[in-house]
Amino acid sequence: MLSKNESVEGNEKLSFYTNVIKSEHNKLKEKVEKLLKTSFTDTEMPSFSELIDASAVIDNLIETFEVQISQKEGSVTVNRSGDRFEIIGNLDLFHIVMGNLIDNSIKYSENSPEINVSLRSAGNILTIDIEDNGPGIPGNYLNMIFDKYFRVPAGNTHDIEGFGIGLYQVRNIVEKMGGKIRASNLKGKGLRISVELPLAQVK
C-alpha cells in the first residue's frame, strides 16, 4: 500500500526505501518459515552439506544492513586474513547465524555503531569475529547469553525487545556445522562474538 502511494512513487528516495522494506520482508518471511519448520530435535534434519563462501555471505549481509547502519551514521569494517573461506553447512541457516550476530551488534552499539568483522583462515579452521562498540556484557552473564530464553537482566540490553532465542538458535546451528561460538568483552568497551568453523577440505 505504501509503495503504491503517489507521493512515494514520485520520490526516488522513498521508493528505494519501500523496495528495501519489501525485499527484507520476503527474506525474513522465508527465514522464519524455515526456522519454524526446522527443529534439530525432530527426525527431519536440515541438510548441512552445502559448500558456502563465508566471505561472500558476510558481504551480502552487510549490504542488506546498509540502510540501518547509515541511518545511525555508523560504519562496518571487514578484514580478511588467509585465502580460504569456504565451509560446509546449510546456506540459509548460516545466513541466519551471521545476520543475527550483525543485527545484534548494530542494536546494542552506541548511537553510531562501529562494527568490525574479521575472517581468518588458519590450518583447518575459519574464525569469524564480530566486534561492536556497545556496553558489553557483565562477566557473570557471558557464558549464559547462548542459553534458551536468557536475556541480560539489567543495563541497556534490557531495553531491547526480544525473546532470548536468537543466540540460542545461533549456537545450535554453529554446533550442527561442527563449530564453536563464544563471547568476550573487549578492553574498554564493546563485545566480541567469535565463531569457529571447520574449513571445507581441499580435494
N, C-alpha and C positions, 0 to 999 in steps of 0.2 A: 504493500500500500504506500509506503514511504517513497519507494523508487518511482512510482507512477505519478507522484505529485508534480505538477507543472513547475513549481518553484525549484524542486530538486532536479528535475530533468534538465532544466536550463542552467544549472550551476555545476560546472565541471568538478569542483572540489566535493560538493555534496553527493554527486553521482558516484564519484570514486569511493567515498566512504560507505554508501549504501551497497555498492558491489562488494566491498570488503566484508560487510556485515553478512550478506547473503552467502558469500563463499565460506566464511568461517563458521556460519551456522550449519551449512551442509557438512563440513568437516567434523564439527563437534557432534552432530547427529549420528554420523557414521561411527565415530569412536565410541560414543555412549552405547549405541546398539550393540557394538562388538563386545564391549565390556559386560553388558547385561546378559548377553548370550554365552559368554565365556566364563566358566568357573574352573579354577585349577583343581577343584576337588571333584568335579564331575568326571564321568567316564569319557566324555568327548573333549579331548585336549586340542588346543590350537596347534598348528604346525610351527615348529621352531627350526626350520631347515632352509630359510631363505638367505641368500648372500646379500648383505647390507653394507652400503658405503656410509659409514657413520659420519664421515666428514660432510658428505652431500646432504644428509639428513639435517645436520646442525645448520648448514647454510640455508636450507629451505625453511626451517622453523624460525630462524632469526628474521627472515624476510616476512613471515606471517605476523610477527610481533612488532614489526616496524612502526605501525601506527601508534600502538600503546607506548612504545619507547619514546617516539618523537613528541607525543603529547606531554610526556613528563620531562622532556628535554634531557633525556638520558642517552646512554651510549652502550654499545656492546662491542667488545673486542674479542676476536678469535685468534688463537695462536695454535700452530701445529708443529709438532716435533716428530720426526720419523717419516717414513714413506709408505706405511701400510695402515689402512684404516678400515679394512673390510672385516666384518664379523658375521657370525651365523646366528639367525634368530627369526623373529616374526616382525616384519617391517611395520605393520600397523601398531603393534604393541610397543615397539621401540620408539615410534613417534610419540606415543602416549607418555612414555618414560621421560624422554628429553623435553617434550612440550610442557609437562607438569613441572619439571625442575626449573626450566627457564621462566615459566609463568610465575612460580613462587618467588624466584629471585627478583623479578620486577615488582611484584606486590609488596614484598617485605623490605625492599630497599628504601633509602631515604627519598626525599622529594625528587631528586634527579638520579635515577638508577645508574649505577656504573657496574655493568656485568662483564666479567671476564670468563671466557670459555677456552679451555685448553685441551687439546688432544695430543696424547703422547703414546707412541707405539715403541715398545722395547721388549725384546725377546718374543714371547708369545702372548703378551698382554697389551690391550689398549686401555689407557686410563683417560677418562674424561672428567675434568674438574670444572665445576661451575661455581664461581665466586661472586658475591654481591657486596654492597656497602650498607647492608641493613644492620639491625641491632645485634644480630647473632642470637644464640640460644643459651640460656643458663646451662652451665656444665652438667648439672644433675639431670637434665632432660635430654641431652644429646643422644643417648642410646635408646630413647623412648619414642622419638618422632616417627619412626617407621612402624610403630605398633598400631594395630587396628583401633580406630576411633580416638586415638590420643591427640590432644591439642595442648600446646603450651598454655597453662592456666593463667598467665599474667604477662603484662608488658604489651607492646604494640601488636604482637602477633595475635593477641586475644581479640583485637578489634577487626580482624579479617574473617569474613564468613567462610565456613567450611564444615565438613563432617568428619575430618580426621581419617579419611580412607584413601586419599590421593597418594601419600607417601607409602602407605601400606601396600597399595597395589603396585607402585613403582618397585618396591623391594621384591615383591613376588615375581614380577616379570624379569627383573635383573637376575634373580636366582635361577629362574627357569632357563635363562640363557647361559647359565654356568658362571655367572659373575657375582660380584660383591658390591655393596654400597655402604658408605659411611659418611658421617657428618663431622665437621670440626670447625671451631671458631677461628677466625683469622686474628692475628695480632692487631690490637687497636679496635677495629670494628668490622663486622661482616661475617658471613658464613660461607664455608666451602662444602659442597657436596661432591664426593668422589665416587665415580663408578668405574669398576674394573671388569673388563670383559675379555674372554679369550679371543685372540685374532683368528680369522679363518686360516686354516692350514694351506700352505702353498703347495700345489701339486706339481 
